[in-house]
Amino acid sequence: IGTRRGIGTKAVKEAIREAIDRIGARLDQIRLVSTIDLKKDESGLIEACGDLELPISFISKDRIKNFKGNIARSKIVKRHIGLDGVCEPCALLAGRRASLVLNKVTQNGVAIALAREDLA
């Protein structure tokens, strides 16, 4: 997940629910939420994950910067934090042999992508 600074809890929860609905999944099938470490103090994101009982993982900006996968590029993210994107690389980096099942979608200041792990 990537969020606008100061995002509200409700907006994050709605974006998560909408994203999992888009792929026909259930909330209990989500292992964790991941985002950039710059969001460690983002109370709306943290509270939303707590309310939904989803653990949250913070990935370092450097690790995201070094990610070499094919992702949706964002001019806004590039301008504000110097990266090509947040939600897609975080989804892929947080997973085990993960692939995107939902490319980046944005809703009310929340960018979200979903990845599925290949545990075989």
Biopython code that builds the backbone (N, CA, C, O; Angstrom):
import numpy as np
from Bio.PDB.StructureBuilder import StructureBuilder

atoms = [
    (1, "ILE", "N", (0.844, -1.187, 0.000)),
    (1, "ILE", "CA", (0.000, 0.000, 0.000)),
    (1, "ILE", "C", (0.880, 1.238, 0.000)),
    (1, "ILE", "O", (1.912, 1.283, 0.670)),
    (2, "GLY", "N", (0.471, 2.216, -0.741)),
    (2, "GLY", "CA", (1.047, 3.550, -0.662)),
    (2, "GLY", "C", (-0.088, 4.496, -0.333)),
    (2, "GLY", "O", (-1.209, 4.315, -0.809)),
    (3, "THR", "N", (0.193, 5.503, 0.476)),
    (3, "THR", "CA", (-0.867, 6.429, 0.863)),
    (3, "THR", "C", (-0.398, 7.870, 0.795)),
    (3, "THR", "O", (0.791, 8.173, 0.893)),
    (4, "ARG", "N", (-1.361, 8.732, 0.627)),
    (4, "ARG", "CA", (-1.125, 10.164, 0.765)),
    (4, "ARG", "C", (-0.843, 10.427, 2.244)),
    (4, "ARG", "O", (-1.396, 9.752, 3.112)),
    (5, "ARG", "N", (0.001, 11.388, 2.525)),
    (5, "ARG", "CA", (0.336, 11.753, 3.909)),
    (5, "ARG", "C", (-0.934, 12.186, 4.632)),
    (5, "ARG", "O", (-1.733, 12.947, 4.086)),
    (6, "GLY", "N", (-1.122, 11.705, 5.858)),
    (6, "GLY", "CA", (-2.274, 12.072, 6.669)),
    (6, "GLY", "C", (-3.555, 11.340, 6.310)),
    (6, "GLY", "O", (-4.645, 11.787, 6.668)),
    (7, "ILE", "N", (-3.439, 10.230, 5.614)),
    (7, "ILE", "CA", (-4.619, 9.474, 5.181)),
    (7, "ILE", "C", (-5.442, 9.014, 6.382)),
    (7, "ILE", "O", (-4.889, 8.728, 7.445)),
    (8, "GLY", "N", (-6.732, 8.945, 6.215)),
    (8, "GLY", "CA", (-7.613, 8.496, 7.283)),
    (8, "GLY", "C", (-7.781, 6.984, 7.305)),
    (8, "GLY", "O", (-7.629, 6.310, 6.286)),
    (9, "THR", "N", (-8.093, 6.474, 8.471)),
    (9, "THR", "CA", (-8.291, 5.043, 8.667)),
    (9, "THR", "C", (-9.378, 4.498, 7.741)),
    (9, "THR", "O", (-9.206, 3.443, 7.129)),
    (10, "LYS", "N", (-10.475, 5.206, 7.643)),
    (10, "LYS", "CA", (-11.613, 4.746, 6.833)),
    (10, "LYS", "C", (-11.210, 4.574, 5.367)),
    (10, "LYS", "O", (-11.581, 3.580, 4.743)),
    (11, "ALA", "N", (-10.466, 5.516, 4.815)),
    (11, "ALA", "CA", (-10.055, 5.438, 3.411)),
    (11, "ALA", "C", (-9.177, 4.213, 3.167)),
    (11, "ALA", "O", (-9.303, 3.555, 2.135)),
    (12, "VAL", "N", (-8.298, 3.909, 4.102)),
    (12, "VAL", "CA", (-7.413, 2.752, 3.950)),
    (12, "VAL", "C", (-8.219, 1.459, 4.015)),
    (12, "VAL", "O", (-8.031, 0.568, 3.186)),
    (13, "LYS", "N", (-9.107, 1.354, 4.987)),
    (13, "LYS", "CA", (-9.919, 0.137, 5.113)),
    (13, "LYS", "C", (-10.797, -0.076, 3.884)),
    (13, "LYS", "O", (-10.939, -1.205, 3.414)),
    (14, "GLU", "N", (-11.381, 0.984, 3.366)),
    (14, "GLU", "CA", (-12.212, 0.862, 2.167)),
    (14, "GLU", "C", (-11.378, 0.404, 0.970)),
    (14, "GLU", "O", (-11.827, -0.436, 0.190)),
    (15, "ALA", "N", (-10.178, 0.946, 0.820)),
    (15, "ALA", "CA", (-9.318, 0.564, -0.308)),
    (15, "ALA", "C", (-8.900, -0.901, -0.209)),
    (15, "ALA", "O", (-8.871, -1.607, -1.217)),
    (16, "ILE", "N", (-8.581, -1.356, 0.987)),
    (16, "ILE", "CA", (-8.202, -2.757, 1.175)),
    (16, "ILE", "C", (-9.377, -3.666, 0.826)),
    (16, "ILE", "O", (-9.222, -4.632, 0.080)),
    (17, "ARG", "N", (-10.536, -3.356, 1.362)),
    (17, "ARG", "CA", (-11.716, -4.192, 1.085)),
    (17, "ARG", "C", (-12.071, -4.205, -0.399)),
    (17, "ARG", "O", (-12.394, -5.254, -0.956)),
    (18, "GLU", "N", (-12.012, -3.042, -1.032)),
    (18, "GLU", "CA", (-12.315, -2.948, -2.460)),
    (18, "GLU", "C", (-11.313, -3.767, -3.274)),
    (18, "GLU", "O", (-11.705, -4.458, -4.215)),
    (19, "ALA", "N", (-10.055, -3.701, -2.935)),
    (19, "ALA", "CA", (-9.017, -4.432, -3.678)),
    (19, "ALA", "C", (-9.219, -5.941, -3.561)),
    (19, "ALA", "O", (-9.127, -6.656, -4.558)),
    (20, "ILE", "N", (-9.492, -6.424, -2.363)),
    (20, "ILE", "CA", (-9.661, -7.874, -2.230)),
    (20, "ILE", "C", (-10.961, -8.335, -2.891)),
    (20, "ILE", "O", (-11.040, -9.452, -3.402)),
    (21, "ASP", "N", (-11.973, -7.479, -2.879)),
    (21, "ASP", "CA", (-13.213, -7.809, -3.594)),
    (21, "ASP", "C", (-12.961, -7.927, -5.097)),
    (21, "ASP", "O", (-13.546, -8.787, -5.754)),
    (22, "ARG", "N", (-12.105, -7.079, -5.640)),
    (22, "ARG", "CA", (-11.808, -7.085, -7.083)),
    (22, "ARG", "C", (-11.245, -8.420, -7.553)),
    (22, "ARG", "O", (-11.465, -8.825, -8.694)),
    (23, "ILE", "N", (-10.516, -9.105, -6.669)),
    (23, "ILE", "CA", (-9.937, -10.390, -7.083)),
    (23, "ILE", "C", (-10.713, -11.574, -6.514)),
    (23, "ILE", "O", (-10.300, -12.722, -6.672)),
    (24, "GLY", "N", (-11.832, -11.298, -5.856)),
    (24, "GLY", "CA", (-12.662, -12.376, -5.324)),
    (24, "GLY", "C", (-12.039, -13.075, -4.123)),
    (24, "GLY", "O", (-12.277, -14.261, -3.895)),
    (25, "ALA", "N", (-11.244, -12.342, -3.362)),
    (25, "ALA", "CA", (-10.600, -12.920, -2.176)),
    (25, "ALA", "C", (-11.353, -12.505, -0.916)),
    (25, "ALA", "O", (-12.296, -11.714, -0.959)),
    (26, "ARG", "N", (-10.908, -13.059, 0.198)),
    (26, "ARG", "CA", (-11.467, -12.715, 1.514)),
    (26, "ARG", "C", (-10.366, -12.074, 2.353)),
    (26, "ARG", "O", (-9.180, -12.311, 2.123)),
    (27, "LEU", "N", (-10.761, -11.275, 3.307)),
    (27, "LEU", "CA", (-9.811, -10.600, 4.190)),
    (27, "LEU", "C", (-8.907, -11.597, 4.903)),
    (27, "LEU", "O", (-7.719, -11.331, 5.085)),
    (28, "ASP", "N", (-9.449, -12.732, 5.305)),
    (28, "ASP", "CA", (-8.639, -13.709, 6.042)),
    (28, "ASP", "C", (-7.601, -14.417, 5.160)),
    (28, "ASP", "O", (-6.790, -15.197, 5.659)),
    (29, "GLN", "N", (-7.630, -14.147, 3.866)),
    (29, "GLN", "CA", (-6.626, -14.709, 2.964)),
    (29, "GLN", "C", (-5.409, -13.786, 2.804)),
    (29, "GLN", "O", (-4.425, -14.154, 2.163)),
    (30, "ILE", "N", (-5.482, -12.609, 3.380)),
    (30, "ILE", "CA", (-4.380, -11.656, 3.295)),
    (30, "ILE", "C", (-3.418, -11.928, 4.449)),
    (30, "ILE", "O", (-3.795, -11.853, 5.618)),
    (31, "ARG", "N", (-2.158, -12.249, 4.099)),
    (31, "ARG", "CA", (-1.158, -12.569, 5.134)),
    (31, "ARG", "C", (-0.623, -11.314, 5.794)),
    (31, "ARG", "O", (-0.428, -11.288, 7.010)),
    (32, "LEU", "N", (-0.382, -10.267, 5.007)),
    (32, "LEU", "CA", (0.136, -9.030, 5.571)),
    (32, "LEU", "C", (-0.017, -7.891, 4.591)),
    (32, "LEU", "O", (-0.272, -8.091, 3.403)),
    (33, "VAL", "N", (0.145, -6.698, 5.115)),
    (33, "VAL", "CA", (0.169, -5.465, 4.332)),
    (33, "VAL", "C", (1.611, -4.986, 4.370)),
    (33, "VAL", "O", (2.276, -5.074, 5.402)),
    (34, "SER", "N", (2.090, -4.481, 3.247)),
    (34, "SER", "CA", (3.445, -3.928, 3.253)),
    (34, "SER", "C", (3.434, -2.540, 2.633)),
    (34, "SER", "O", (2.624, -2.224, 1.762)),
    (35, "THR", "N", (4.359, -1.727, 3.113)),
    (35, "THR", "CA", (4.498, -0.363, 2.620)),
    (35, "THR", "C", (5.931, 0.098, 2.858)),
    (35, "THR", "O", (6.743, -0.631, 3.427)),
    (36, "ILE", "N", (6.224, 1.282, 2.429)),
    (36, "ILE", "CA", (7.554, 1.848, 2.594)),
    (36, "ILE", "C", (7.779, 2.268, 4.050)),
    (36, "ILE", "O", (6.841, 2.651, 4.749)),
    (37, "ASP", "N", (9.021, 2.190, 4.488)),
    (37, "ASP", "CA", (9.343, 2.529, 5.875)),
    (37, "ASP", "C", (9.061, 3.990, 6.224)),
    (37, "ASP", "O", (8.988, 4.330, 7.405)),
    (38, "LEU", "N", (8.904, 4.840, 5.250)),
    (38, "LEU", "CA", (8.558, 6.241, 5.503)),
    (38, "LEU", "C", (7.155, 6.376, 6.092)),
    (38, "LEU", "O", (6.793, 7.452, 6.569)),
    (39, "LYS", "N", (6.369, 5.320, 6.067)),
    (39, "LYS", "CA", (4.988, 5.346, 6.572)),
    (39, "LYS", "C", (4.857, 4.791, 7.992)),
    (39, "LYS", "O", (3.744, 4.558, 8.465)),
    (40, "LYS", "N", (5.977, 4.580, 8.667)),
    (40, "LYS", "CA", (5.931, 4.012, 10.021)),
    (40, "LYS", "C", (5.125, 4.862, 10.999)),
    (40, "LYS", "O", (4.636, 4.349, 12.006)),
    (41, "ASP", "N", (4.984, 6.145, 10.714)),
    (41, "ASP", "CA", (4.239, 7.039, 11.605)),
    (41, "ASP", "C", (2.872, 7.428, 11.039)),
    (41, "ASP", "O", (2.229, 8.348, 11.544)),
    (42, "GLU", "N", (2.438, 6.742, 10.014)),
    (42, "GLU", "CA", (1.171, 7.075, 9.361)),
    (42, "GLU", "C", (0.023, 6.415, 10.124)),
    (42, "GLU", "O", (-0.307, 5.255, 9.878)),
    (43, "SER", "N", (-0.582, 7.159, 11.047)),
    (43, "SER", "CA", (-1.557, 6.585, 11.975)),
    (43, "SER", "C", (-2.783, 6.000, 11.277)),
    (43, "SER", "O", (-3.289, 4.966, 11.714)),
    (44, "GLY", "N", (-3.274, 6.621, 10.215)),
    (44, "GLY", "CA", (-4.450, 6.084, 9.509)),
    (44, "GLY", "C", (-4.184, 4.705, 8.935)),
    (44, "GLY", "O", (-5.043, 3.826, 9.005)),
    (45, "LEU", "N", (-3.015, 4.512, 8.375)),
    (45, "LEU", "CA", (-2.630, 3.219, 7.816)),
    (45, "LEU", "C", (-2.452, 2.181, 8.922)),
    (45, "LEU", "O", (-2.957, 1.062, 8.823)),
    (46, "ILE", "N", (-1.744, 2.556, 9.956)),
    (46, "ILE", "CA", (-1.478, 1.639, 11.065)),
    (46, "ILE", "C", (-2.776, 1.245, 11.780)),
    (46, "ILE", "O", (-2.980, 0.073, 12.097)),
    (47, "GLU", "N", (-3.642, 2.213, 12.028)),
    (47, "GLU", "CA", (-4.922, 1.924, 12.691)),
    (47, "GLU", "C", (-5.815, 1.048, 11.813)),
    (47, "GLU", "O", (-6.482, 0.145, 12.318)),
    (48, "ALA", "N", (-5.834, 1.304, 10.522)),
    (48, "ALA", "CA", (-6.654, 0.491, 9.619)),
    (48, "ALA", "C", (-6.198, -0.956, 9.653)),
    (48, "ALA", "O", (-7.021, -1.867, 9.741)),
    (49, "CYS", "N", (-4.896, -1.172, 9.583)),
    (49, "CYS", "CA", (-4.375, -2.543, 9.622)),
    (49, "CYS", "C", (-4.690, -3.199, 10.970)),
    (49, "CYS", "O", (-5.020, -4.384, 11.021)),
    (50, "GLY", "N", (-4.589, -2.444, 12.045)),
    (50, "GLY", "CA", (-4.946, -2.972, 13.357)),
    (50, "GLY", "C", (-6.417, -3.349, 13.442)),
    (50, "GLY", "O", (-6.762, -4.420, 13.940)),
    (51, "ASP", "N", (-7.283, -2.466, 12.955)),
    (51, "ASP", "CA", (-8.725, -2.736, 12.963)),
    (51, "ASP", "C", (-9.070, -3.988, 12.159)),
    (51, "ASP", "O", (-9.961, -4.748, 12.536)),
    (52, "LEU", "N", (-8.354, -4.198, 11.041)),
    (52, "LEU", "CA", (-8.610, -5.350, 10.174)),
    (52, "LEU", "C", (-7.800, -6.586, 10.573)),
    (52, "LEU", "O", (-7.878, -7.632, 9.928)),
    (53, "GLU", "N", (-7.023, -6.443, 11.646)),
    (53, "GLU", "CA", (-6.170, -7.521, 12.164)),
    (53, "GLU", "C", (-5.196, -8.028, 11.099)),
    (53, "GLU", "O", (-4.998, -9.233, 10.938)),
    (54, "LEU", "N", (-4.596, -7.080, 10.378)),
    (54, "LEU", "CA", (-3.600, -7.398, 9.358)),
    (54, "LEU", "C", (-2.233, -6.909, 9.829)),
    (54, "LEU", "O", (-2.072, -5.721, 10.108)),
    (55, "PRO", "N", (-1.256, -7.792, 9.922)),
    (55, "PRO", "CA", (0.087, -7.338, 10.266)),
    (55, "PRO", "C", (0.614, -6.416, 9.168)),
    (55, "PRO", "O", (0.226, -6.533, 8.006)),
    (56, "ILE", "N", (1.491, -5.509, 9.548)),
    (56, "ILE", "CA", (2.050, -4.582, 8.575)),
    (56, "ILE", "C", (3.570, -4.697, 8.576)),
    (56, "ILE", "O", (4.208, -4.768, 9.626)),
    (57, "SER", "N", (4.120, -4.713, 7.386)),
    (57, "SER", "CA", (5.564, -4.821, 7.190)),
    (57, "SER", "C", (6.049, -3.546, 6.511)),
    (57, "SER", "O", (5.436, -3.068, 5.556)),
    (58, "PHE", "N", (7.149, -3.003, 7.009)),
    (58, "PHE", "CA", (7.717, -1.793, 6.428)),
    (58, "PHE", "C", (8.994, -2.150, 5.682)),
    (58, "PHE", "O", (9.913, -2.742, 6.249)),
    (59, "ILE", "N", (9.042, -1.787, 4.416)),
    (59, "ILE", "CA", (10.173, -2.107, 3.555)),
    (59, "ILE", "C", (10.997, -0.841, 3.342)),
    (59, "ILE", "O", (10.452, 0.236, 3.099)),
    (60, "SER", "N", (12.300, -0.986, 3.435)),
    (60, "SER", "CA", (13.173, 0.187, 3.341)),
    (60, "SER", "C", (13.125, 0.830, 1.959)),
    (60, "SER", "O", (12.959, 0.158, 0.941)),
    (61, "LYS", "N", (13.274, 2.122, 1.958)),
    (61, "LYS", "CA", (13.300, 2.886, 0.714)),
    (61, "LYS", "C", (14.410, 2.364, -0.199)),
    (61, "LYS", "O", (14.219, 2.260, -1.411)),
    (62, "ASP", "N", (15.563, 2.037, 0.376)),
    (62, "ASP", "CA", (16.677, 1.531, -0.434)),
    (62, "ASP", "C", (16.338, 0.200, -1.094)),
    (62, "ASP", "O", (16.689, -0.029, -2.252)),
    (63, "ARG", "N", (15.663, -0.669, -0.370)),
    (63, "ARG", "CA", (15.294, -1.968, -0.935)),
    (63, "ARG", "C", (14.314, -1.790, -2.095)),
    (63, "ARG", "O", (14.420, -2.473, -3.114)),
    (64, "ILE", "N", (13.370, -0.878, -1.936)),
    (64, "ILE", "CA", (12.421, -0.596, -3.014)),
    (64, "ILE", "C", (13.146, 0.029, -4.204)),
    (64, "ILE", "O", (12.883, -0.321, -5.354)),
    (65, "LYS", "N", (14.051, 0.946, -3.921)),
    (65, "LYS", "CA", (14.809, 1.610, -4.989)),
    (65, "LYS", "C", (15.587, 0.600, -5.829)),
    (65, "LYS", "O", (15.719, 0.776, -7.040)),
    (66, "ASN", "N", (16.097, -0.439, -5.207)),
    (66, "ASN", "CA", (16.896, -1.447, -5.898)),
    (66, "ASN", "C", (16.054, -2.546, -6.550)),
    (66, "ASN", "O", (16.604, -3.427, -7.210)),
    (67, "PHE", "N", (14.734, -2.507, -6.376)),
    (67, "PHE", "CA", (13.855, -3.504, -6.969)),
    (67, "PHE", "C", (13.900, -3.386, -8.494)),
    (67, "PHE", "O", (13.800, -2.286, -9.038)),
    (68, "LYS", "N", (14.048, -4.502, -9.168)),
    (68, "LYS", "CA", (14.224, -4.497, -10.627)),
    (68, "LYS", "C", (13.020, -5.018, -11.403)),
    (68, "LYS", "O", (13.108, -5.179, -12.620)),
    (69, "GLY", "N", (11.924, -5.279, -10.754)),
    (69, "GLY", "CA", (10.764, -5.832, -11.445)),
    (69, "GLY", "C", (10.020, -4.814, -12.288)),
    (69, "GLY", "O", (10.288, -3.614, -12.224)),
    (70, "ASN", "N", (9.089, -5.307, -13.073)),
    (70, "ASN", "CA", (8.250, -4.480, -13.927)),
    (70, "ASN", "C", (7.069, -3.966, -13.097)),
    (70, "ASN", "O", (6.205, -4.738, -12.681)),
    (71, "ILE", "N", (7.047, -2.651, -12.866)),
    (71, "ILE", "CA", (5.995, -2.059, -12.032)),
    (71, "ILE", "C", (5.400, -0.836, -12.716)),
    (71, "ILE", "O", (5.989, -0.262, -13.632)),
    (72, "ALA", "N", (4.221, -0.455, -12.248)),
    (72, "ALA", "CA", (3.604, 0.793, -12.704)),
    (72, "ALA", "C", (4.412, 1.952, -12.122)),
    (72, "ALA", "O", (4.705, 1.971, -10.926)),
    (73, "ARG", "N", (4.764, 2.895, -12.949)),
    (73, "ARG", "CA", (5.567, 4.033, -12.527)),
    (73, "ARG", "C", (4.645, 5.215, -12.199)),
    (73, "ARG", "O", (3.649, 5.455, -12.883)),
    (74, "SER", "N", (5.000, 5.938, -11.146)),
    (74, "SER", "CA", (4.193, 7.066, -10.700)),
    (74, "SER", "C", (5.039, 8.335, -10.659)),
    (74, "SER", "O", (6.054, 8.399, -9.965)),
    (75, "LYS", "N", (4.607, 9.339, -11.410)),
    (75, "LYS", "CA", (5.310, 10.632, -11.387)),
    (75, "LYS", "C", (5.195, 11.293, -10.018)),
    (75, "LYS", "O", (6.124, 11.967, -9.572)),
    (76, "ILE", "N", (4.068, 11.103, -9.355)),
    (76, "ILE", "CA", (3.852, 11.703, -8.034)),
    (76, "ILE", "C", (4.809, 11.096, -7.016)),
    (76, "ILE", "O", (5.441, 11.824, -6.250)),
    (77, "VAL", "N", (4.921, 9.775, -7.001)),
    (77, "VAL", "CA", (5.828, 9.101, -6.072)),
    (77, "VAL", "C", (7.269, 9.510, -6.379)),
    (77, "VAL", "O", (8.057, 9.757, -5.467)),
    (78, "LYS", "N", (7.602, 9.580, -7.651)),
    (78, "LYS", "CA", (8.955, 9.976, -8.050)),
    (78, "LYS", "C", (9.263, 11.379, -7.531)),
    (78, "LYS", "O", (10.346, 11.619, -6.996)),
    (79, "ARG", "N", (8.330, 12.293, -7.684)),
    (79, "ARG", "CA", (8.530, 13.681, -7.250)),
    (79, "ARG", "C", (8.640, 13.799, -5.729)),
    (79, "ARG", "O", (9.465, 14.560, -5.222)),
    (80, "HIS", "N", (7.809, 13.049, -5.002)),
    (80, "HIS", "CA", (7.781, 13.200, -3.544)),
    (80, "HIS", "C", (8.840, 12.398, -2.808)),
    (80, "HIS", "O", (9.399, 12.883, -1.824)),
    (81, "ILE", "N", (9.135, 11.171, -3.264)),
    (81, "ILE", "CA", (10.094, 10.360, -2.502)),
    (81, "ILE", "C", (11.219, 9.764, -3.340)),
    (81, "ILE", "O", (12.070, 9.040, -2.821)),
    (82, "GLY", "N", (11.221, 10.067, -4.627)),
    (82, "GLY", "CA", (12.340, 9.650, -5.464)),
    (82, "GLY", "C", (12.321, 8.193, -5.899)),
    (82, "GLY", "O", (13.361, 7.650, -6.272)),
    (83, "LEU", "N", (11.166, 7.554, -5.857)),
    (83, "LEU", "CA", (11.024, 6.168, -6.296)),
    (83, "LEU", "C", (10.037, 6.093, -7.450)),
    (83, "LEU", "O", (9.206, 6.984, -7.630)),
    (84, "ASP", "N", (10.137, 5.019, -8.232)),
    (84, "ASP", "CA", (9.192, 4.832, -9.328)),
    (84, "ASP", "C", (7.810, 4.413, -8.838)),
    (84, "ASP", "O", (6.809, 4.697, -9.496)),
    (85, "GLY", "N", (7.746, 3.747, -7.700)),
    (85, "GLY", "CA", (6.474, 3.292, -7.157)),
    (85, "GLY", "C", (6.655, 2.754, -5.758)),
    (85, "GLY", "O", (7.778, 2.571, -5.289)),
    (86, "VAL", "N", (5.538, 2.501, -5.091)),
    (86, "VAL", "CA", (5.568, 1.945, -3.729)),
    (86, "VAL", "C", (4.726, 0.678, -3.636)),
    (86, "VAL", "O", (5.243, -0.363, -3.232)),
    (87, "CYS", "N", (3.456, 0.733, -3.993)),
    (87, "CYS", "CA", (2.573, -0.392, -3.683)),
    (87, "CYS", "C", (2.960, -1.679, -4.410)),
    (87, "CYS", "O", (2.981, -2.740, -3.787)),
    (88, "GLU", "N", (3.264, -1.619, -5.698)),
    (88, "GLU", "CA", (3.605, -2.849, -6.411)),
    (88, "GLU", "C", (4.933, -3.445, -5.939)),
    (88, "GLU", "O", (4.981, -4.643, -5.658)),
    (89, "PRO", "N", (6.016, -2.658, -5.839)),
    (89, "PRO", "CA", (7.251, -3.284, -5.343)),
    (89, "PRO", "C", (7.110, -3.810, -3.913)),
    (89, "PRO", "O", (7.672, -4.855, -3.587)),
    (90, "CYS", "N", (6.376, -3.109, -3.067)),
    (90, "CYS", "CA", (6.191, -3.592, -1.691)),
    (90, "CYS", "C", (5.427, -4.911, -1.675)),
    (90, "CYS", "O", (5.778, -5.824, -0.928)),
    (91, "ALA", "N", (4.389, -5.013, -2.492)),
    (91, "ALA", "CA", (3.624, -6.266, -2.549)),
    (91, "ALA", "C", (4.515, -7.423, -2.991)),
    (91, "ALA", "O", (4.429, -8.522, -2.443)),
    (92, "LEU", "N", (5.355, -7.179, -3.966)),
    (92, "LEU", "CA", (6.226, -8.236, -4.488)),
    (92, "LEU", "C", (7.381, -8.553, -3.544)),
    (92, "LEU", "O", (7.741, -9.718, -3.370)),
    (93, "LEU", "N", (7.953, -7.539, -2.945)),
    (93, "LEU", "CA", (9.083, -7.757, -2.034)),
    (93, "LEU", "C", (8.660, -8.442, -0.733)),
    (93, "LEU", "O", (9.440, -9.199, -0.153)),
    (94, "ALA", "N", (7.454, -8.189, -0.278)),
    (94, "ALA", "CA", (6.994, -8.763, 0.986)),
    (94, "ALA", "C", (6.599, -10.227, 0.850)),
    (94, "ALA", "O", (6.541, -10.957, 1.839)),
    (95, "GLY", "N", (6.329, -10.646, -0.368)),
    (95, "GLY", "CA", (5.883, -12.016, -0.590)),
    (95, "GLY", "C", (7.024, -12.980, -0.849)),
    (95, "GLY", "O", (8.169, -12.587, -1.076)),
    (96, "ARG", "N", (6.673, -14.244, -0.808)),
    (96, "ARG", "CA", (7.616, -15.322, -1.120)),
    (96, "ARG", "C", (7.303, -15.814, -2.528)),
    (96, "ARG", "O", (6.257, -16.413, -2.778)),
    (97, "ARG", "N", (8.240, -15.546, -3.445)),
    (97, "ARG", "CA", (8.035, -15.883, -4.862)),
    (97, "ARG", "C", (6.661, -15.355, -5.322)),
    (97, "ARG", "O", (5.841, -16.099, -5.861)),
    (98, "ALA", "N", (6.442, -14.082, -5.097)),
    (98, "ALA", "CA", (5.136, -13.462, -5.327)),
    (98, "ALA", "C", (4.987, -12.939, -6.750)),
    (98, "ALA", "O", (5.958, -12.570, -7.409)),
    (99, "SER", "N", (3.738, -12.922, -7.197)),
    (99, "SER", "CA", (3.390, -12.294, -8.470)),
    (99, "SER", "C", (2.120, -11.480, -8.254)),
    (99, "SER", "O", (1.269, -11.836, -7.439)),
    (100, "LEU", "N", (2.007, -10.388, -8.992)),
    (100, "LEU", "CA", (0.851, -9.514, -8.827)),
    (100, "LEU", "C", (-0.421, -10.183, -9.331)),
    (100, "LEU", "O", (-0.445, -10.764, -10.416)),
    (101, "VAL", "N", (-1.470, -10.094, -8.533)),
    (101, "VAL", "CA", (-2.794, -10.552, -8.951)),
    (101, "VAL", "C", (-3.734, -9.358, -9.106)),
    (101, "VAL", "O", (-4.829, -9.482, -9.655)),
    (102, "LEU", "N", (-3.292, -8.207, -8.617)),
    (102, "LEU", "CA", (-3.997, -6.949, -8.819)),
    (102, "LEU", "C", (-2.941, -5.871, -8.993)),
    (102, "LEU", "O", (-2.226, -5.531, -8.049)),
    (103, "ASN", "N", (-2.846, -5.338, -10.199)),
    (103, "ASN", "CA", (-1.934, -4.225, -10.430)),
    (103, "ASN", "C", (-2.436, -3.002, -9.684)),
    (103, "ASN", "O", (-3.588, -2.957, -9.252)),
    (104, "LYS", "N", (-1.594, -2.040, -9.538)),
    (104, "LYS", "CA", (-1.893, -0.821, -8.784)),
    (104, "LYS", "C", (-3.248, -0.223, -9.163)),
    (104, "LYS", "O", (-3.549, 0.014, -10.333)),
    (105, "VAL", "N", (-4.044, 0.008, -8.133)),
    (105, "VAL", "CA", (-5.285, 0.763, -8.264)),
    (105, "VAL", "C", (-5.245, 1.860, -7.203)),
    (105, "VAL", "O", (-4.665, 1.676, -6.132)),
    (106, "THR", "N", (-5.854, 2.980, -7.502)),
    (106, "THR", "CA", (-5.872, 4.072, -6.538)),
    (106, "THR", "C", (-7.307, 4.434, -6.200)),
    (106, "THR", "O", (-8.215, 4.363, -7.028)),
    (107, "GLN", "N", (-7.469, 4.826, -4.935)),
    (107, "GLN", "CA", (-8.800, 5.182, -4.450)),
    (107, "GLN", "C", (-8.639, 6.114, -3.268)),
    (107, "GLN", "O", (-8.083, 5.723, -2.242)),
    (108, "ASN", "N", (-9.115, 7.335, -3.393)),
    (108, "ASN", "CA", (-9.152, 8.290, -2.283)),
    (108, "ASN", "C", (-7.820, 8.412, -1.539)),
    (108, "ASN", "O", (-7.791, 8.375, -0.309)),
    (109, "GLY", "N", (-6.725, 8.556, -2.278)),
    (109, "GLY", "CA", (-5.430, 8.756, -1.650)),
    (109, "GLY", "C", (-4.699, 7.496, -1.245)),
    (109, "GLY", "O", (-3.666, 7.558, -0.579)),
    (110, "VAL", "N", (-5.229, 6.354, -1.643)),
    (110, "VAL", "CA", (-4.599, 5.069, -1.326)),
    (110, "VAL", "C", (-4.290, 4.342, -2.634)),
    (110, "VAL", "O", (-5.164, 4.170, -3.483)),
    (111, "ALA", "N", (-3.037, 3.919, -2.783)),
    (111, "ALA", "CA", (-2.641, 3.093, -3.923)),
    (111, "ALA", "C", (-2.407, 1.697, -3.374)),
    (111, "ALA", "O", (-1.724, 1.523, -2.365)),
    (112, "ILE", "N", (-2.974, 0.713, -4.036)),
    (112, "ILE", "CA", (-2.871, -0.657, -3.511)),
    (112, "ILE", "C", (-2.664, -1.637, -4.660)),
    (112, "ILE", "O", (-3.250, -1.501, -5.734)),
    (113, "ALA", "N", (-1.830, -2.609, -4.407)),
    (113, "ALA", "CA", (-1.603, -3.740, -5.326)),
    (113, "ALA", "C", (-1.619, -4.991, -4.475)),
    (113, "ALA", "O", (-1.262, -4.959, -3.297)),
    (114, "LEU", "N", (-2.035, -6.089, -5.075)),
    (114, "LEU", "CA", (-2.063, -7.365, -4.356)),
    (114, "LEU", "C", (-1.192, -8.386, -5.069)),
    (114, "LEU", "O", (-1.193, -8.484, -6.296)),
    (115, "ALA", "N", (-0.454, -9.140, -4.277)),
    (115, "ALA", "CA", (0.389, -10.189, -4.817)),
    (115, "ALA", "C", (0.015, -11.512, -4.170)),
    (115, "ALA", "O", (-0.401, -11.564, -3.012)),
    (116, "ARG", "N", (0.174, -12.576, -4.942)),
    (116, "ARG", "CA", (-0.063, -13.932, -4.441)),
    (116, "ARG", "C", (1.278, -14.630, -4.363)),
    (116, "ARG", "O", (2.111, -14.518, -5.262)),
    (117, "GLU", "N", (1.471, -15.349, -3.277)),
    (117, "GLU", "CA", (2.718, -16.086, -3.093)),
    (117, "GLU", "C", (2.623, -17.453, -3.728)),
    (117, "GLU", "O", (1.563, -18.079, -3.729)),
    (118, "ASP", "N", (3.744, -17.915, -4.273)),
    (118, "ASP", "CA", (3.846, -19.261, -4.822)),
    (118, "ASP", "C", (4.602, -20.101, -3.806)),
    (118, "ASP", "O", (5.832, -20.080, -3.769)),
    (119, "LEU", "N", (3.880, -20.831, -2.994)),
    (119, "LEU", "CA", (4.495, -21.581, -1.913)),
    (119, "LEU", "C", (4.835, -23.008, -2.316)),
    (119, "LEU", "O", (5.277, -23.793, -1.477)),
    (120, "ALA", "N", (4.642, -23.357, -3.573)),
    (120, "ALA", "CA", (4.928, -24.719, -4.047)),
    (120, "ALA", "C", (6.419, -24.992, -4.099)),
    (120, "ALA", "O", (6.833, -26.088, -4.476)),
]
sb = StructureBuilder()
sb.init_structure("model")
sb.init_model(0)
sb.init_chain("A")
sb.init_seg("    ")
for serial, (resi, resn, name, xyz) in enumerate(atoms, 1):
    if name == "N":
        sb.init_residue(resn, " ", resi, " ")
    sb.init_atom(name, np.array(xyz, "f"), 0.0, 1.0, " ", f" {name:<3s}", serial, name[0])
structure = sb.get_structure()
